[in-house]
Every structure is written in structure tokens, then in C-alpha cells.
Amino acid sequence: MRLALPPTSCKVNTPSDLAAAIVQALGDQSGLSWLEPSHGSGVFVEEISRLGVPKRRILAVDLDPVGSPADGLATTIRRVDFLKWAQDTRRRFDRIVGNPPFVSIKRLKQSLQRTAASVPDFDGIAIGRGSNTWYAFVLASLRLLKKDGCMAFVLPSAAEFTNYSAGIRAAVHDTFRSLELYRCTRPLFDGVQEGTIVAIARGYGSGPCKVRRKRYTSRESMIKALAQSGKAAGRECRVRPAKSSPVVLPLKSMAALRLGGVTGDASFFLMDEERRQSLKLPTSAFTPVVSKARHVRFAYLQREVWNELKEADERIWLFNPTPLIIRENWRVRKYLYPEAGGCNREAYKIVDRKPWYQTPLLSRADAFISGMSQQGPWLCINEFPKLRATNTLYVLRFAEQYRQERYMWALALLTSIAQRQIRGIGRHYADGLVKYEPGALGEVELPRLQPNANHRSLYEQAVTSFLNSDLPTAKDIADSVRL
Ligand SMILES: C[S@@+](CC[C@H](N)C(=O)[O-])C[C@H]1O[C@@H](n2cnc3c(N)ncnc32)[C@H](O)[C@@H]1O
């Protein structure tokens, strides 16, 4: 079968200042071999050559038969499908650099599609037509890298998040000494709006790796930083021994788990939007809350979801005024101290409280848990900083050093090892409900998961299954990123 030409949509040339910065970031040393697997008009090869690398140490491959002046700076092979060539070659390289084609394998012509779809993933299974060509290029290149080799690619920003690249992230973590991800909030290419990142992996075969993510607001600042990274890499990179972190941790050692706020008189302190408006009380006298297990229905809770609860007239306002608001607003004063009725200030939780009108709350709520959900306990991560909960729910506040990893720990609670422990701590009631006490939940030991997986996206998928009573799938998702 005749080899098809590359799709025109994938022929996006890298600007030369970006290519120069990437090549400088990798740096050269005497005798190192270079590979550019998607050479195009040769911008990377020009920059490699500018470092003083002779033609015999650079190999450039491209499917496109149309030559360019840069072809003469490398051993250039054209009209060659890199993915096919990579399967057969015995050559290995110290530096691999490029901007592989971003095109869905499904959209490739037959002769190219078959080879791309058959590239084996890390588990040895073919990646299939559902993947993208850039992913096939990265996998094929990885197999051509020499020990201690470095790789730098321009990739779509989706590379950090797509499901099919979860494996690549895990493998990079295990096999390289360091991974730097440069992201720019502005387009890097003229006329191309799709987000791109530059990924630089160094020290093949010397993992596990340190990952550094860097974000820039201008392409100039990103390019400058990339070139600097090259200077640091030119020196011998000292590798600090990785701090060993325990593999399993009890929930209580990383987070405080408490009952949500106890108002002492829910009919006085809790209200819906309609009531608040009819009393003309200002929102500044309230704390937004979730007050029912059914209010937490998703992997994470954002302000928009809480707004929907508000519009549905759920009880989501906790009257919790400060002395200043009480002084300034007569309606707040009137609600607190009416001529008749009002709050039952003799109630057990209120009588000794100072000030009596403020319900004690955790200073931050990182997640909510229902101790009585049908499916068992799970974390609803709070993405609305002001939001708190009342005592139908538990509130979790992570210690600072674990907060960044909150989605990982939430996912860890769904692993089979955690679920086995959870099965043993439920208290069964006559009506069939199972209750989980905060003390017992705190004892559950959670396994650390692969650090580079997209925990948030995996968690969303796992929670969807979990809440659909499909625990096996939820556990499979969580277990897929066990260390
Ligand atoms: C995004 S362009 C990059 C070109 C150049 N490296 C640059 O950065 O300016 C992708 C290149 O990959 C080439 N290409 C697409 N599929 C290929 C394949 N299967 N084997 C080799 N080259 C391929 C295209 O011809 C195109 O030149």
C-alpha cells in the first residue's frame, strides 16, 4: 500500500524562538546523538545545529517528501512514517526533540492509521484508534531513548489531563529523573488557539522523578525560563534523595474530621432564600451552608451548584451575624431581638455559647462527608471557600501539607483497601441505614496513589459510578492508580 501524505492540519511550524529555547534547555555534550521524529521544515534541526552539533549526530525523519534547506544539517530521511520506522530501527538516541502531529488517529489515512493504532501502550496493549498521533509519537520515542537520555516535546495541553495519557504520566514518573511542564496562558503559535505545553523529561532510567509545573502569562517569559532551564541542566544536576512518604496514612493523621455546625435551633438559624428575602436580611449576616446529605451529589461542590440549591429554595443560609453587622443593620437586630418569639436561647447548645448567635464552624471546610449516605462515606470536595455545613454532615479540614493532594486522598477512600476497612466500621440500624462515626472514619488507612495521575478527573468518574451504586467500577478506577 502506498504511504499517505501527512494531513495538512498537522503541519504547524514551531516558532524559531520557542524551538531555540527548547533545544537549549536540553543542551548538548560531545558525542550525544539527536533525533527529530517530525522534522517538517526543520526548525528544531536548525537550532540543534546552532549548538554546534554536526550533521552526523542528528537524525531527522518526516513523512512529507517536500525537502527544506535544513535537511542538509542532519541525516534526513523523508517519505518515512516515523511510527513504522521506530518499530524496526535498532538505533537509540540521547536527545529526542520535536513537535509531533496533533491529529486523531481516526482521522489518519488507512496506511498510517493502522501503524499508529498498533503502537503498544505501557501495558503492552495497542493504543487503538481512539488515541491521538502525538501520543503514539511520545510512546514510540520513549522506546528509542538511551539511558540518561532527555526528551522534549511540544504537546497539546490536554496531554496533562486525557485519560489515555494517565499511563504516560505514571511511566514518566517512574522512569525519568525530572519532568518539567511549561504552560503558557497565551497561545504559543500564531493563529493556533489550542493550548500547548512544553514537556521536558530528563534522565531516562533514573526515576522516580521530580515534577515541576510552571505557568506563564506571556510566551516571552516562558521562552526565557525555558532557556534558563537549559543552563541549569548543563551543570551536573544534583539529585536530592526523594523524601520517603509513608505508603498508607490514617485519615485522622492528615485531616481534622468534625460534625458540621450545631445551631441549637435550626428553625431560627437556618433558612432558605425566600425567607431571607422576605425578612430583608442582608446576605452578609449569613454563612452559606449545605445542610442535607442530598446537597452533596458530586465529586466537588462549586459555587454554581450551591446557587442551584439556593434557587431551589433549599435551606442553605446559616444566620451567623458579626457584631458589626448587628450594629449597622436594624433588620438584623430586629431578627435577633424581636418583641416576641425569636430564638430559643435556653436551648442546650446555645445557652453557654458566646456570642450566643454565632454557630461554631471549622475555619475551613475542605470536604463534606455524609455519615449516613446509602452508598457509604465519600468525600465531596469543597470548591466554594465560604461554604460550610451544618451537623447533618461531617466536615473535613486537611492539614496544609495534604490539602494540595485532596483529590488523591478522596480517590484513595474509594480504593478496595480502604473500602474493605469501611465495611467493618459501619453501625447498622434496624431501618437498614448504616452510620459511620467520625472517630471510626478517622482510623481508616488510605493508600498513597500515583502522584502524577489526574486525580480530580479520575475522582469525578469514580464518584459518578459510586453514586450510581456501581462500587466495583469506582474501586477499579481508584485502584488503577495504586502505587
Ligand atoms: C506539527 S508539524 C512539526 C514540524 C516541525 N518539527 C516544527 O516543529 O516546525 C508535524 C510534522 O510531522 C510530520 N508527520 C506527520 N505524521 C508523520 C509520521 N507518521 N511520520 C513522520 N512524520 C510525520 C508532518 O509532515 C509535519 O511536518
The ligand as an SDF file (V2000), in Angstrom:
LIG
                    3D

 27 29  0  0  0  0  0  0  0  0999 V2000
    3.4730   19.9150   13.8840 C   0  0  0  0  0  0  0  0  0  0  0  0
    4.4950   19.5980   12.4750 S   0  0  0  0  0  0  0  0  0  0  0  0
    6.0630   19.9830   13.1320 C   0  0  0  0  0  0  0  0  0  0  0  0
    7.0810   20.3250   12.1460 C   0  0  0  0  0  0  0  0  0  0  0  0
    8.3970   20.8100   12.7100 C   0  0  0  0  0  0  0  0  0  0  0  0
    9.0230   19.8070   13.5410 N   0  0  0  0  0  0  0  0  0  0  0  0
    8.1880   22.0510   13.5200 C   0  0  0  0  0  0  0  0  0  0  0  0
    8.1780   21.9550   14.7370 O   0  0  0  0  0  0  0  0  0  0  0  0
    8.0350   23.1200   12.9550 O   0  0  0  0  0  0  0  0  0  0  0  0
    4.3980   17.8700   12.3990 C   0  0  0  0  0  0  0  0  0  0  0  0
    5.2180   17.2150   11.3230 C   0  0  0  0  0  0  0  0  0  0  0  0
    5.0550   15.8280   11.4770 O   0  0  0  0  0  0  0  0  0  0  0  0
    5.0710   15.2390   10.1760 C   0  0  0  0  0  0  0  0  0  0  0  0
    4.4180   13.9250   10.2890 N   0  0  0  0  0  0  0  0  0  0  0  0
    3.0970   13.6620   10.4440 C   0  0  0  0  0  0  0  0  0  0  0  0
    2.9090   12.3330   10.5530 N   0  0  0  0  0  0  0  0  0  0  0  0
    4.1140   11.7510   10.4780 C   0  0  0  0  0  0  0  0  0  0  0  0
    4.5720   10.4100   10.5590 C   0  0  0  0  0  0  0  0  0  0  0  0
    3.7260    9.4000   10.7230 N   0  0  0  0  0  0  0  0  0  0  0  0
    5.9100   10.1770   10.4560 N   0  0  0  0  0  0  0  0  0  0  0  0
    6.7740   11.2000   10.3140 C   0  0  0  0  0  0  0  0  0  0  0  0
    6.4020   12.4840   10.2360 N   0  0  0  0  0  0  0  0  0  0  0  0
    5.0930   12.7670   10.3190 C   0  0  0  0  0  0  0  0  0  0  0  0
    4.3650   16.2360    9.3010 C   0  0  0  0  0  0  0  0  0  0  0  0
    4.7530   16.0890    7.9680 O   0  0  0  0  0  0  0  0  0  0  0  0
    4.8500   17.5570    9.9010 C   0  0  0  0  0  0  0  0  0  0  0  0
    5.9970   18.0120    9.2350 O   0  0  0  0  0  0  0  0  0  0  0  0
  1  2  1  0
  2  3  1  0
  2 10  1  0
  3  4  1  0
  4  5  1  0
  5  6  1  0
  5  7  1  0
  7  8  2  0
  7  9  1  0
 10 11  1  0
 11 12  1  0
 11 26  1  0
 12 13  1  0
 13 14  1  0
 13 24  1  0
 14 15  1  0
 14 23  1  0
 15 16  2  0
 16 17  1  0
 17 18  1  0
 17 23  2  0
 18 19  1  0
 18 20  2  0
 20 21  1  0
 21 22  2  0
 22 23  1  0
 24 25  1  0
 24 26  1  0
 26 27  1  0
M  CHG  2   2   1   9  -1
M  END
$$$$
